[in-house]
């Protein structure tokens, strides 16, 4: 057919291996109150690092703002408080943050 395809990586996600000591301190002192989650991979990873840092109980008071309902439900099923934007777009998520 004569179609030539070329694979190009547009972006790559690199996860932190753990929460920093400063981040843990801020969570425990309740100075971090909101977390923005853009993907299911981010949601799964944040749960892992929260559990490894043994701050899951402290994170139950956080509000996770998610770009989609599916991500919010995943976090809710893990026992966290999560809200989601009306549309799965960055603009909609920003509006959600502005209104809270």
Steps between C-alpha positions, in 0.01 A plus 500: 500500500803724531435638850812561701466524876757637738470460876581811699485533877320822584553482876613257764387474860761457768376417848672590824602188689380639833358802674763746619547555873372854452186373327436250780542776759258726310242220475525416870473867599196535268669774298428302183123478466442443130659280234440514124496172309514494119511128423419156635872422499559804723219391732639148533850631559398757762321225694818289489730778626247606765486143630879460490541824697242375751293819473179347362310587818622860479395517133138412576440870571638608160278584204614343175385695194486267202465562129247218463229320693673165450814623676294653783311173550828308517623730779164490679510119493839524674340710774607847388284807437503582130312739274508521122453764234182518294698435181827305470697809396766710665279811474211326674728375777641851552145634527423233759803609702401867475151424632621314809 
